[in-house]
Amino acid sequence: MIDFELEPQILSRLQMFHAVSEHMMRPISRDCDEHEHTKPTQFYESMWSASAAADIQVGNDRSKKADGAAASAPRRANLMTVLSTEELCWGDAGLYLSTPNSGLGGAAVMAAGTPEQKERFLKRFKEGKPKWGAMAITEPSFGSDSSQVTTTATRDGDHWVINGTKIFCTAGEMAAEKSDGFVVVWATVDKTAGRPGIKPFVVEHNTPGMTVARVENKLGIRASDTAALIFDNCRIPLDALLGSAEVRKEGGFKDVMATFDATRPIVAAMAIGVGRAALDFVRDFLKQQNVPVRYGISPRRLTAVERDFMEMEVQLQAARLLTWRAAWMLDTGKRNSLEASMAKAKAGLAVTLITQKAVELLGPLGYSRKILVEKWMRDAKINDIFEGTQQINMIIIARRILNYSSKELN
């Protein structure tokens, strides 16, 4: 049975993150948007301290539980992640992405790495120390079709030599250049093998041969860096390859998909956080203007504003439930490829509708830079694009429901 009743310590942690969003993120949100490539280092330090404090509080609460209740509680790591992601993106999605965290790189390590590699590469996170993780998969020659990877990894003695160019790497600059950061690079070890030949490699920060070519200027989430990385004879140890070097049908590209199964619910939660921010603002604005939203009456008696606002609420709640379901399935060891794509697709559509409708309902004020609503509309769109575009996720959903292969439905 799906149970989303949250434990007191989880609610306490969410309250702490809401305070972080309200008092640490919102006050600097506009300034970070205006100055895209300026790093809010003081925020990074404060944010990491707040996160560590939340972890300590949760641990203390669990230790106080009697009769082993904490030990027998259901595993909710992924559900907790999407809950906290929503709360922090209510504050600012770009700042959330820019905070030191394992990111997509950490998700790839968890999906494809051996137990020893998970311990080695993620140890600093477990110790509560700042670190950035990023994933490099997209290339100039392709967008959403990740099977078209052309970056190569060639074995040379006790090393792999990586050559190629990667673009649109979230947190790529921080992960590639900052202390203890790392980038998971997807490269092919055998071009003739096709998808099974694609493997993930961990490239530590400041590794010779890895260069940040540029940092993008973007429409939204401007507090987060999005980088292009060049790998020119970049040499890494043999054990930096996650998992096995053996090219087999069930490996390679399927590890990419396993990574997305874990990260797409998180992206959906980001969208929900931004959508909730816009919805909350509109609700407060209507209340201040003495515009009622009447529930429990015939739809024919509702005003256009009431119908629009209720539709925004419905879309947000539907996206949230799909996202929680996808995270719950991952926590219980169930395959969630269909549900992860459904959550991502729905949330991307919902946040786009909600934020655009918020701007529309507020009129000139919504379009003004005096408030954050127009920024939320800009921040929203990326959730319909990265981690697989809306169109790609709809194709995946159709394949899963109809039981078609990629060759049968593309």
ROPA-524875 format. One line per 2 residues: number of its first residue (from 1); their letters; for each residue z, y, x of N, C-alpha, C, O. Coordinates in steps of 0.2 Angstrom, whole numbers. Layout:
# ROPA-524875
NUM) A) Z/Y/X/Z/Y/X/Z/Y/X/Z/Y/X ~ ...
This chain:
# ROPA-524875
1) MI) 0/-6/4/0/0/0/0/6/4/4/7/9 ~ -4/11/3/-4/18/6/2/22/4/3/23/-2
3) DF) 6/24/9/12/27/7/12/34/12/13/33/18 ~ 12/39/9/11/46/12/18/50/12/18/56/13
5) EL) 23/46/10/30/50/9/32/51/16/33/46/20 ~ 33/57/18/35/58/25/42/58/27/46/60/23
7) EP) 44/56/33/51/55/35/54/62/36/50/67/38 ~ 60/63/36/63/70/37/61/73/44/60/79/44
9) QI) 61/69/49/60/71/56/53/74/56/51/78/60 ~ 48/70/52/41/73/52/41/79/49/37/84/51
11) LS) 44/80/43/44/86/40/47/92/44/44/98/44 ~ 52/90/48/55/95/52/50/97/57/50/103/59
13) RL) 47/93/60/42/94/65/36/99/62/34/104/66 ~ 34/97/56/29/101/53/31/108/52/27/113/53
15) QM) 37/109/50/40/116/49/40/120/56/39/126/56 ~ 42/116/61/42/120/68/35/122/69/34/127/72
17) FH) 30/117/68/23/119/70/20/125/65/16/129/67 ~ 23/125/59/21/131/55/23/137/57/20/142/57
19) AV) 30/137/60/32/143/63/28/145/69/27/151/70 ~ 26/140/73/22/142/79/16/145/76/13/150/79
21) SE) 13/142/71/6/145/69/7/152/66/3/157/68 ~ 13/153/63/14/160/60/16/165/65/14/171/64
23) HM) 20/163/69/23/168/74/20/169/81/21/173/84 ~ 16/163/83/14/163/89/6/164/89/3/167/94
25) MR) 3/160/84/-4/160/84/-8/166/80/-12/169/83 ~ -5/167/74/-8/172/70/-8/179/73/-13/183/73
27) PI) -3/181/77/-2/188/80/-8/189/85/-10/195/86 ~ -10/184/89/-15/185/94/-22/182/92/-26/182/96
29) SR) -22/180/86/-28/177/84/-34/181/84/-40/179/87 ~ -34/187/82/-39/192/82/-41/194/89/-47/194/91
31) DC) -36/195/93/-37/197/100/-41/192/104/-45/193/108 ~ -39/186/103/-42/180/107/-49/179/104/-54/177/108
33) DE) -51/181/98/-57/180/95/-62/186/98/-68/185/100 ~ -59/192/99/-63/197/102/-64/196/109/-69/199/112
35) HE) -60/193/113/-60/192/120/-61/185/121/-56/182/123 ~ -67/182/120/-68/175/120/-66/171/126/-63/166/126
37) HT) -67/174/132/-66/170/138/-59/172/142/-58/170/148 ~ -55/176/139/-49/177/141/-44/172/140/-43/170/134
39) KP) -40/169/145/-36/164/143/-29/166/142/-26/170/146 ~ -26/165/136/-19/167/134/-14/162/137/-11/158/134
41) TQ) -13/163/144/-9/159/148/-1/159/145/2/153/145 ~ 1/164/143/8/165/140/8/160/134/13/157/133
43) FY) 3/160/130/3/156/124/3/149/126/7/145/123 ~ -1/147/131/-1/140/133/6/138/135/8/132/133
45) ES) 9/142/139/16/140/141/21/139/135/25/134/134 ~ 21/144/131/25/144/125/23/138/120/28/135/117
47) MW) 17/137/119/15/132/115/17/125/117/19/120/114 ~ 16/124/124/18/117/127/26/116/126/28/111/125
49) SA) 30/122/127/37/121/126/39/119/119/43/115/118 ~ 35/123/114/37/121/107/35/114/105/39/111/102
51) SA) 30/112/108/28/105/107/33/100/109/35/95/106 ~ 35/101/116/40/97/119/46/97/115/50/92/114
53) AA) 48/103/112/54/103/109/54/99/102/59/96/100 ~ 48/99/99/47/96/93/48/88/94/51/84/90
55) DI) 45/86/100/45/79/102/53/77/103/55/71/101 ~ 56/81/106/64/80/108/67/79/101/72/75/100
57) QV) 66/84/96/69/84/90/68/78/86/73/75/83 ~ 62/75/86/60/69/83/64/63/86/66/59/82
59) GN) 64/63/93/67/58/96/75/58/94/78/52/93 ~ 78/64/94/85/64/92/86/62/85/91/58/84
61) DR) 82/64/81/83/62/74/82/54/73/86/51/69 ~ 78/51/77/77/44/76/83/40/79/85/35/77
63) SK) 86/43/85/91/40/88/97/40/83/102/35/84 ~ 98/44/79/104/45/74/103/40/68/108/39/65
65) KA) 97/37/67/96/32/62/100/26/63/100/23/69 ~ 103/23/58/107/17/59/103/11/56/98/12/53
67) DG) 106/5/58/103/-1/56/96/-2/58/92/-6/55 ~ 94/1/63/87/0/66/81/2/62/76/0/62
69) AA) 83/7/57/78/10/52/72/13/56/66/12/54 ~ 73/16/62/68/19/65/63/14/68/57/15/68
71) AS) 66/9/71/62/4/74/58/0/69/52/-2/70 ~ 60/0/62/56/-4/57/52/1/53/48/-2/49
73) AP) 52/7/55/48/12/51/40/11/53/39/9/58 ~ 36/12/48/29/11/49/26/16/55/28/21/56
75) RR) 21/13/59/18/17/64/14/22/61/9/21/57 ~ 15/29/63/11/34/60/9/39/65/8/45/63
77) AN) 7/37/71/5/41/76/-1/45/74/-2/51/75 ~ -6/42/71/-12/45/69/-11/50/63/-14/55/63
79) LM) -7/47/58/-6/52/52/-2/58/55/-3/63/52 ~ 3/57/59/6/63/62/2/68/65/3/74/65
81) TV) -3/65/69/-8/69/72/-12/74/68/-13/80/69 ~ -14/71/62/-18/75/58/-14/80/54/-16/85/52
83) LS) -8/78/52/-3/82/49/-2/89/53/-2/94/51 ~ 0/87/60/1/93/64/-5/97/66/-5/103/67
85) TE) -11/94/66/-17/97/67/-19/102/62/-20/108/63 ~ -18/100/55/-19/104/50/-14/110/50/-16/116/49
87) EL) -8/109/52/-3/114/52/-5/119/57/-4/125/56 ~ -7/117/63/-8/122/69/-15/125/68/-16/131/70
89) CW) -20/122/64/-26/125/63/-25/130/57/-30/135/56 ~ -20/130/53/-19/135/48/-17/141/52/-18/147/50
91) GD) -14/141/58/-13/146/63/-20/149/66/-21/155/65 ~ -23/145/70/-29/147/73/-32/140/76/-29/137/80
93) AG) -38/138/74/-42/132/76/-44/133/83/-43/128/87 ~ -46/139/85/-48/140/92/-42/139/97/-43/136/102
95) LY) -37/142/95/-31/142/100/-28/134/100/-26/132/105 ~ -28/131/94/-26/124/94/-30/120/99/-28/116/103
97) LS) -37/121/99/-41/117/104/-40/119/111/-41/115/116 ~ -38/125/112/-37/128/119/-30/126/122/-29/126/128
99) TP) -26/123/118/-19/121/120/-20/115/125/-23/110/123 ~ -16/115/130/-16/109/134/-15/102/130/-9/102/128
101) NS) -19/98/130/-18/92/127/-24/87/129/-28/88/133 ~ -23/80/127/-27/75/130/-34/76/127/-39/73/130
103) GL) -35/79/121/-41/80/118/-46/74/117/-43/68/116 ~ -52/75/117/-57/70/116/-57/65/122/-58/59/121
105) GG) -55/67/128/-55/63/134/-49/58/133/-50/52/134 ~ -44/60/130/-38/55/129/-40/50/124/-38/44/124
107) AA) -44/52/119/-46/48/114/-50/42/116/-50/36/114 ~ -55/44/121/-59/40/124/-55/35/129/-57/29/129
109) VM) -50/37/132/-46/33/136/-43/28/132/-43/22/133 ~ -40/30/126/-37/25/122/-41/20/118/-39/14/117
111) AA) -48/22/117/-52/18/114/-55/13/119/-57/7/117 ~ -57/15/125/-60/10/130/-57/8/136/-59/4/139
113) GT) -51/11/137/-48/10/143/-43/4/143/-42/1/138 ~ -42/1/149/-37/-5/150/-30/-2/149/-29/4/150
115) PE) -25/-6/148/-18/-4/148/-16/0/154/-13/5/153 ~ -18/-3/160/-17/1/166/-20/8/166/-17/13/169
117) QK) -26/8/164/-29/15/164/-26/20/159/-25/26/160 ~ -24/17/153/-21/21/148/-14/24/151/-13/30/150
119) ER) -11/20/155/-4/22/158/-6/27/163/-2/32/164 ~ -11/26/167/-12/30/173/-15/37/171/-12/42/173
121) FL) -20/37/166/-23/44/165/-19/48/160/-20/54/159 ~ -15/44/156/-11/48/150/-4/49/152/0/51/148
123) KR) -2/47/158/5/47/160/8/54/159/13/55/157 ~ 4/59/162/7/66/162/8/68/155/13/72/154
125) FK) 4/66/150/5/68/143/12/65/140/16/69/137 ~ 13/59/142/19/56/140/25/59/143/30/59/140
127) EG) 24/62/149/30/65/152/31/72/150/36/75/152 ~ 27/74/145/28/81/142/25/86/147/28/92/147
129) KP) 20/85/151/18/90/156/11/92/154/7/88/151 ~ 9/99/155/3/101/153/-3/98/156/-3/97/162
131) KW) -8/97/153/-14/94/155/-20/94/150/-18/94/144 ~ -26/95/153/-32/96/148/-36/89/149/-37/87/154
133) GA) -38/87/143/-43/81/143/-49/83/139/-49/87/134 ~ -55/81/142/-62/83/138/-66/77/138/-65/73/142
135) MA) -71/77/134/-76/72/134/-83/75/135/-85/80/131 ~ -87/72/139/-94/75/140/-99/69/138/-100/64/141
137) IT) -102/71/133/-107/66/130/-114/69/128/-119/66/130 ~ -114/75/125/-120/78/123/-124/81/129/-121/83/134
139) EP) -131/80/129/-135/82/134/-140/87/132/-142/87/126 ~ -144/91/136/-149/95/134/-155/92/130/-158/95/126
141) SF) -156/86/132/-161/82/128/-160/79/122/-164/76/118 ~ -153/79/120/-152/76/113/-145/79/110/-141/82/114
143) GS) -145/79/104/-139/82/100/-134/76/98/-130/74/101 ~ -135/75/91/-131/70/88/-132/63/90/-128/58/89
145) DS) -138/61/92/-140/54/94/-137/52/101/-141/53/106 ~ -131/50/101/-127/49/107/-130/43/111/-129/42/117
147) SQ) -134/39/108/-137/33/111/-142/35/116/-145/31/120 ~ -144/42/116/-150/44/121/-147/46/127/-151/50/131
149) VT) -141/44/129/-138/47/136/-143/45/142/-145/40/142 ~ -144/50/146/-148/49/152/-145/50/158/-147/49/163
151) TT) -139/53/158/-134/54/164/-133/47/167/-132/42/163 ~ -134/46/173/-133/39/176/-127/39/180/-124/44/183
153) AT) -125/33/181/-119/31/185/-121/25/189/-123/19/187 ~ -122/26/196/-125/21/200/-119/19/205/-116/23/208
155) RD) -118/12/206/-113/10/210/-116/10/218/-121/9/219 ~ -111/13/222/-112/14/229/-106/11/233/-101/15/234
157) GD) -106/5/235/-100/3/238/-94/3/233/-94/-1/228 ~ -89/6/235/-82/7/231/-82/13/227/-77/15/224
159) HW) -88/16/225/-88/21/221/-94/21/216/-99/17/217 ~ -93/25/211/-99/26/206/-101/33/208/-97/38/209
161) VI) -108/34/208/-111/41/209/-114/43/202/-119/40/200 ~ -112/49/200/-114/51/193/-119/57/194/-117/61/198
163) NG) -125/57/190/-129/62/191/-132/64/184/-134/59/180 ~ -132/70/182/-134/72/175/-131/79/173/-127/82/177
165) TK) -133/81/167/-130/87/164/-127/86/157/-131/83/153 ~ -121/89/156/-118/88/149/-117/95/147/-116/100/150
167) IF) -118/96/140/-117/102/137/-112/102/131/-110/96/129 ~ -110/108/129/-105/108/123/-99/104/124/-97/100/119
169) CT) -96/104/130/-90/100/131/-84/105/129/-82/109/132 ~ -80/103/124/-74/106/121/-69/106/127/-67/100/129
171) AG) -66/111/129/-61/112/134/-64/109/141/-60/108/145 ~ -70/109/142/-73/107/148/-71/111/154/-70/108/159
173) EM) -71/117/153/-69/122/159/-62/120/161/-61/119/167 ~ -57/120/156/-51/119/158/-49/112/161/-46/111/166
175) AA) -53/107/158/-52/100/160/-55/99/167/-52/95/171 ~ -60/102/169/-64/101/175/-61/105/181/-61/103/186
177) EK) -57/111/179/-55/115/185/-47/116/185/-45/118/191 ~ -44/114/180/-37/115/180/-33/109/183/-35/104/182
179) SD) -27/110/185/-23/105/188/-22/99/184/-20/100/178 ~ -23/93/186/-22/87/182/-26/86/176/-24/82/172
181) GF) -32/90/175/-36/89/170/-41/83/172/-42/81/177 ~ -45/81/167/-50/76/168/-55/76/162/-54/79/157
183) VV) -61/74/164/-67/74/159/-69/67/159/-70/63/164 ~ -70/64/153/-73/57/152/-80/58/151/-82/61/146
185) VW) -84/56/155/-91/57/156/-95/50/153/-93/45/156 ~ -99/51/148/-103/45/146/-109/45/150/-113/49/149
187) AT) -111/39/153/-117/38/158/-119/31/157/-115/27/155 ~ -126/30/159/-128/24/158/-128/20/165/-130/23/170
189) VD) -126/14/165/-126/10/172/-133/6/172/-134/3/177 ~ -136/6/166/-143/2/166/-147/4/161/-146/3/155
191) KT) -152/8/162/-156/11/157/-160/6/153/-162/7/147 ~ -162/1/156/-166/-4/153/-162/-8/148/-164/-11/143
193) AG) -155/-7/148/-151/-11/143/-150/-7/137/-147/-10/132 ~ -152/-1/137/-151/3/131/-144/5/129/-140/7/134
195) RP) -142/5/123/-135/7/121/-129/3/125/-125/6/127 ~ -130/-4/126/-125/-7/129/-123/-5/136/-118/-6/139
197) GI) -128/-2/139/-127/1/146/-124/7/147/-122/9/152 ~ -122/10/141/-118/17/141/-111/15/142/-108/12/138
199) KP) -108/18/147/-101/17/149/-97/24/150/-100/29/152 ~ -90/24/149/-86/30/150/-83/30/157/-80/25/159
201) FV) -83/36/160/-80/37/167/-76/43/167/-77/48/164 ~ -70/42/170/-65/47/170/-66/51/177/-66/48/182
203) VE) -68/57/176/-69/62/182/-63/67/183/-62/71/178 ~ -59/66/188/-53/70/188/-55/78/190/-61/79/192
205) HN) -51/82/188/-52/89/190/-54/91/197/-51/87/202 ~ -58/95/198/-60/98/205/-64/92/209/-63/92/215
207) TP) -66/87/206/-70/82/210/-76/85/212/-80/88/209 ~ -78/84/219/-84/87/222/-90/84/218/-90/78/217
209) GM) -95/88/216/-101/86/213/-100/87/206/-105/87/202 ~ -94/89/203/-94/91/196/-93/99/196/-88/102/199
211) TV) -98/102/192/-98/110/192/-98/112/185/-102/109/181 ~ -94/117/184/-95/121/177/-101/126/178/-100/131/181
213) AR) -106/124/174/-112/128/175/-112/135/171/-114/140/173 ~ -109/134/165/-108/140/161/-103/139/155/-101/133/154
215) VE) -100/144/152/-96/143/146/-99/147/141/-101/153/142 ~ -100/144/135/-104/146/130/-101/152/126/-95/153/126
217) NK) -105/157/123/-103/162/119/-104/159/112/-110/157/110 ~ -99/159/107/-100/156/101/-98/160/95/-96/165/95
219) LG) -100/157/89/-99/160/83/-92/160/81/-89/165/79 ~ -89/154/82/-82/153/80/-78/150/85/-80/148/90
221) IR) -72/148/83/-67/145/88/-67/148/95/-68/144/100 ~ -68/154/95/-69/158/102/-64/157/107/-65/159/113
223) AS) -57/156/105/-52/155/109/-53/149/113/-49/148/119 ~ -57/144/111/-58/138/115/-64/138/119/-69/141/117
225) DT) -63/136/125/-69/136/129/-74/130/128/-71/124/127 ~ -80/131/128/-85/126/127/-90/126/133/-94/131/134
227) AA) -90/121/137/-94/122/144/-99/117/144/-100/112/141 ~ -104/119/149/-109/115/151/-107/112/158/-105/116/163
229) LI) -108/106/160/-105/103/166/-111/100/170/-115/96/166 ~ -112/101/176/-117/98/180/-114/92/185/-109/94/188
231) FD) -117/86/185/-114/81/190/-120/80/195/-125/77/193 ~ -118/82/201/-123/81/206/-121/77/212/-117/79/216
233) NC) -123/70/212/-120/65/216/-112/65/216/-109/66/221 ~ -109/65/210/-102/66/209/-99/59/210/-101/54/206
235) RI) -95/58/216/-93/51/218/-86/50/215/-81/54/216 ~ -85/45/211/-78/43/209/-76/36/210/-81/32/211
237) PL) -70/34/210/-68/27/212/-71/22/207/-72/24/201 ~ -72/16/209/-74/11/204/-69/10/198/-72/9/193
239) DA) -63/11/199/-58/10/194/-58/16/189/-54/16/185 ~ -62/21/190/-62/26/185/-67/25/179/-67/29/175
241) LL) -70/19/180/-74/17/174/-69/14/169/-65/9/171 ~ -69/16/163/-65/14/158/-67/7/155/-73/6/153
243) GS) -63/2/155/-65/-5/153/-69/-8/158/-68/-8/164 ~ -73/-12/156/-77/-17/160/-84/-14/162/-87/-10/158
245) AE) -86/-15/168/-93/-13/170/-99/-18/168/-104/-16/168 ~ -96/-23/165/-101/-28/162/-105/-25/156/-102/-23/152
247) VR) -112/-26/157/-116/-24/151/-117/-30/146/-120/-35/148 ~ -114/-29/140/-114/-34/135/-115/-30/128/-114/-25/127
249) KE) -118/-34/124/-120/-32/118/-115/-28/114/-116/-23/110 ~ -108/-31/114/-103/-28/110/-99/-23/113/-95/-20/110
251) GG) -101/-21/119/-98/-15/122/-102/-9/123/-106/-7/118 ~ -101/-5/128/-105/1/129/-104/6/123/-99/9/122
253) FK) -110/7/119/-110/12/114/-105/11/109/-103/16/106 ~ -103/5/108/-98/4/102/-91/7/104/-87/9/100
255) DV) -90/8/111/-84/12/113/-84/19/111/-79/22/109 ~ -90/22/111/-91/29/109/-90/29/102/-86/34/100
257) MA) -92/25/98/-91/25/90/-83/24/89/-81/27/84 ~ -80/19/93/-73/18/92/-69/25/94/-64/26/90
259) TF) -71/29/98/-68/35/100/-69/40/94/-64/43/92 ~ -75/40/91/-76/45/85/-72/42/79/-70/47/75
261) DA) -71/36/79/-67/34/73/-60/37/73/-56/38/68 ~ -57/38/79/-51/41/80/-51/48/80/-46/51/78
263) TR) -56/51/82/-56/59/82/-59/62/76/-57/68/75 ~ -63/59/72/-66/62/67/-61/64/61/-61/69/58
265) PI) -56/60/60/-50/62/56/-47/68/58/-44/72/54 ~ -46/69/65/-43/75/68/-47/81/67/-45/86/65
267) VA) -54/80/67/-58/86/66/-58/88/59/-58/94/57 ~ -58/83/54/-57/84/47/-50/88/46/-50/92/42
269) AM) -45/86/49/-39/90/48/-39/97/51/-36/101/48 ~ -43/98/56/-44/105/58/-47/109/53/-45/115/51
271) AI) -52/106/50/-56/109/44/-51/111/38/-51/116/35 ~ -47/106/37/-42/107/31/-37/113/33/-35/116/28
273) GV) -35/113/39/-31/118/41/-34/125/40/-30/130/37 ~ -40/126/42/-43/132/41/-45/134/34/-44/139/32
275) GR) -47/129/30/-48/130/23/-41/132/19/-41/136/15 ~ -36/128/21/-29/130/18/-27/137/20/-24/141/15
277) AA) -29/140/26/-27/147/28/-31/151/23/-28/156/20 ~ -37/150/22/-41/154/17/-39/154/10/-38/159/7
279) LD) -37/148/8/-35/147/1/-28/150/0/-27/154/-5 ~ -24/150/5/-17/153/4/-18/161/4/-14/164/0
281) FV) -22/163/8/-23/171/8/-26/173/1/-24/178/-2 ~ -31/169/-2/-34/171/-8/-29/171/-14/-28/175/-18
283) RD) -24/166/-13/-19/165/-18/-14/171/-18/-13/173/-24 ~ -12/173/-12/-8/178/-12/-11/185/-14/-8/189/-17
285) FL) -17/186/-12/-21/192/-14/-22/192/-22/-20/198/-24 ~ -23/187/-25/-24/187/-32/-17/189/-35/-17/192/-40
287) KQ) -12/186/-33/-5/187/-35/-3/195/-35/-1/198/-39 ~ -5/197/-29/-4/205/-28/-8/209/-32/-5/214/-34
289) QN) -14/207/-34/-18/211/-39/-17/209/-46/-20/211/-50 ~ -11/205/-47/-10/203/-54/-15/199/-58/-17/200/-64
291) VP) -19/195/-54/-24/191/-57/-22/184/-58/-21/181/-52 ~ -21/182/-64/-18/175/-65/-23/170/-63/-29/170/-64
293) VR) -20/164/-61/-24/158/-61/-20/153/-66/-15/150/-64 ~ -23/152/-72/-20/148/-77/-22/141/-77/-28/139/-77
295) YG) -17/137/-76/-18/129/-76/-16/127/-83/-12/129/-87 ~ -19/121/-85/-18/117/-91/-21/120/-97/-19/118/-103
297) IS) -26/124/-96/-30/126/-102/-37/124/-102/-39/122/-97 ~ -40/125/-108/-47/123/-108/-52/126/-103/-51/132/-102
299) PR) -56/122/-99/-60/126/-94/-64/131/-97/-66/136/-93 ~ -66/131/-103/-70/136/-107/-67/143/-107/-70/148/-108
301) RL) -60/142/-107/-56/149/-107/-55/152/-100/-52/157/-100 ~ -56/148/-95/-55/151/-88/-60/156/-86/-66/156/-89
303) TA) -58/161/-82/-62/166/-79/-66/163/-74/-64/158/-71 ~ -71/166/-71/-75/164/-66/-71/164/-59/-72/159/-55
305) VE) -66/168/-59/-62/168/-53/-57/162/-53/-56/159/-48 ~ -54/161/-59/-50/155/-60/-54/148/-58/-51/144/-55
307) RD) -60/148/-61/-64/142/-59/-65/141/-52/-65/135/-49 ~ -67/146/-49/-69/146/-42/-63/144/-38/-63/140/-33
309) FM) -57/147/-39/-51/146/-36/-49/138/-36/-47/135/-32 ~ -49/136/-43/-47/129/-44/-52/124/-40/-50/119/-38
311) EM) -58/126/-40/-63/122/-36/-62/121/-29/-62/116/-26 ~ -59/127/-26/-57/127/-19/-51/123/-18/-51/119/-13
313) EV) -47/123/-23/-41/118/-22/-43/111/-22/-40/107/-19 ~ -47/109/-27/-49/102/-28/-53/100/-22/-51/94/-20
315) QL) -57/104/-19/-61/102/-13/-56/101/-7/-57/96/-3 ~ -51/105/-6/-46/104/-1/-42/98/-2/-41/94/3
317) QA) -40/97/-8/-36/91/-9/-40/84/-8/-37/80/-5 ~ -46/84/-10/-50/78/-9/-51/77/-2/-50/71/0
319) AR) -52/82/2/-53/81/9/-47/79/13/-47/75/17 ~ -41/82/11/-35/80/14/-33/72/12/-31/69/17
321) LL) -34/70/6/-33/63/5/-37/58/8/-35/53/11 ~ -44/60/9/-48/56/13/-46/55/20/-47/50/23
323) TW) -44/61/23/-42/61/30/-36/57/31/-35/54/36 ~ -31/58/27/-25/54/27/-26/47/27/-23/43/31
325) RA) -31/45/23/-32/38/22/-35/35/28/-33/30/31 ~ -40/39/31/-43/37/38/-38/36/43/-38/31/47
327) AW) -33/41/44/-28/40/49/-23/35/47/-21/31/52 ~ -21/33/41/-17/28/39/-20/21/41/-17/17/44
329) ML) -27/21/40/-30/14/42/-30/13/49/-29/7/51 ~ -31/18/53/-30/18/60/-23/15/62/-23/11/67
331) DT) -18/18/59/-11/17/61/-10/9/59/-6/6/63 ~ -13/7/54/-11/0/52/-16/-5/55/-16/-11/53
333) GK) -20/-3/60/-25/-8/63/-31/-9/59/-34/-14/61 ~ -33/-6/54/-39/-7/50/-45/-4/53/-44/2/55
335) RN) -51/-6/52/-57/-3/54/-58/3/49/-58/2/43 ~ -59/9/52/-60/15/48/-66/19/49/-66/25/48
337) SL) -71/15/52/-78/19/53/-80/22/47/-82/28/48 ~ -81/19/41/-83/22/35/-79/28/33/-81/33/32
339) EA) -72/27/33/-67/32/31/-67/38/35/-66/43/33 ~ -67/37/42/-67/42/46/-73/47/45/-73/53/45
341) SM) -79/44/44/-85/48/43/-85/51/36/-87/57/36 ~ -82/48/31/-81/51/25/-77/57/25/-78/62/22
343) AK) -71/56/29/-66/62/29/-70/68/33/-69/73/31 ~ -73/66/38/-76/71/42/-82/75/38/-82/81/38
345) AK) -86/71/35/-91/74/31/-88/78/25/-91/84/24 ~ -84/76/21/-81/79/16/-77/86/18/-78/91/15
347) AG) -73/85/23/-69/91/26/-74/96/28/-73/102/27 ~ -80/95/32/-84/100/34/-87/103/28/-88/109/28
349) LA) -89/100/23/-92/103/17/-87/107/14/-88/113/11 ~ -81/105/13/-76/108/9/-74/115/12/-73/120/9
351) VT) -73/114/19/-70/121/22/-76/126/22/-74/132/22 ~ -82/124/23/-88/129/22/-88/132/16/-88/138/15
353) LI) -87/128/10/-87/131/3/-81/135/2/-82/141/0 ~ -75/133/5/-69/137/3/-69/143/7/-67/149/4
355) TQ) -71/144/13/-70/150/17/-76/155/15/-75/161/14 ~ -82/152/13/-87/157/10/-85/160/4/-86/165/2
357) KA) -82/155/-1/-80/158/-7/-74/163/-6/-73/167/-10 ~ -70/162/-1/-64/166/0/-67/173/1/-65/178/-1
359) VE) -72/174/6/-75/180/8/-78/183/1/-78/189/0 ~ -81/179/-3/-85/181/-9/-80/184/-14/-81/190/-16
361) LL) -74/181/-15/-69/183/-20/-66/189/-18/-64/193/-22 ~ -65/190/-11/-62/196/-9/-66/202/-8/-64/208/-7
363) GP) -73/201/-9/-77/207/-9/-78/210/-2/-78/206/3 ~ -79/216/-1/-79/220/5/-73/218/10/-74/218/16
365) LG) -67/218/7/-61/216/11/-62/209/15/-60/209/21 ~ -65/205/11/-66/198/14/-71/198/20/-71/195/25
367) YS) -76/203/20/-81/204/25/-78/208/31/-82/208/36 ~ -73/212/30/-70/216/35/-66/212/40/-64/207/39
369) RK) -66/215/46/-63/213/51/-55/215/51/-52/213/56 ~ -53/218/46/-46/220/46/-42/214/44/-36/214/46
371) IL) -45/209/41/-41/203/40/-45/197/43/-50/198/45 ~ -42/191/43/-44/186/47/-49/181/42/-52/176/45
373) VE) -50/183/36/-54/178/32/-61/178/35/-64/172/35 ~ -64/183/37/-71/182/40/-71/178/46/-76/174/47
375) KW) -66/178/50/-65/174/56/-65/167/54/-67/162/57 ~ -61/165/49/-60/158/46/-67/156/44/-68/150/45
377) MR) -71/160/41/-77/157/39/-81/156/45/-85/151/45 ~ -81/159/50/-85/158/57/-82/152/60/-85/147/62
379) DA) -75/151/60/-72/145/63/-73/139/59/-74/134/62 ~ -75/140/53/-76/134/48/-82/130/50/-82/124/50
381) KI) -87/133/52/-94/130/52/-94/125/57/-98/120/56 ~ -91/125/63/-91/120/68/-89/113/66/-91/108/68
383) ND) -84/113/61/-82/107/58/-87/103/55/-86/97/53 ~ -92/106/53/-98/103/50/-103/101/55/-108/98/53
385) IF) -102/102/61/-107/101/67/-104/96/72/-107/91/73 ~ -99/98/75/-97/94/81/-93/87/79/-91/87/73
387) EG) -93/82/83/-90/75/82/-95/72/77/-93/68/73 ~ -102/74/77/-107/71/73/-108/76/67/-103/78/63
389) TQ) -114/78/66/-116/83/61/-115/80/54/-114/74/53 ~ -115/84/49/-115/82/42/-120/77/41/-118/72/38
391) QI) -126/78/43/-132/73/42/-130/66/45/-131/61/42 ~ -128/66/51/-126/60/55/-121/56/51/-122/50/50
393) NM) -116/60/49/-110/56/46/-112/53/39/-110/48/37 ~ -117/57/35/-119/54/29/-124/48/30/-123/44/26
395) II) -127/48/36/-131/42/37/-126/36/39/-128/30/36 ~ -121/37/43/-116/32/44/-113/29/38/-112/23/37
397) IA) -111/34/33/-108/32/27/-113/28/23/-111/22/20 ~ -119/30/23/-124/26/19/-125/19/22/-125/14/18
399) RR) -125/18/29/-126/12/32/-120/7/31/-121/1/29 ~ -114/10/31/-108/6/30/-108/3/23/-106/-2/21
401) IL) -110/8/18/-109/6/11/-115/1/9/-113/-4/5 ~ -121/2/12/-126/-2/10/-127/-8/15/-131/-13/14
403) NY) -123/-8/20/-123/-14/25/-130/-14/29/-133/-19/30 ~ -132/-8/30/-139/-8/34/-137/-6/42/-132/-3/43
405) SS) -142/-9/46/-141/-7/53/-144/0/54/-148/3/50 ~ -143/2/61/-147/8/62/-154/8/62/-157/13/61
407) KE) -157/2/64/-164/1/63/-167/1/56/-172/4/55 ~ -163/-1/51/-165/-1/44/-164/5/41/-168/7/36
409) LN) -159/9/43/-158/16/40/-157/21/45/-151/21/48 ~ -162/26/47/-161/31/52/-163/37/49/-163/42/53
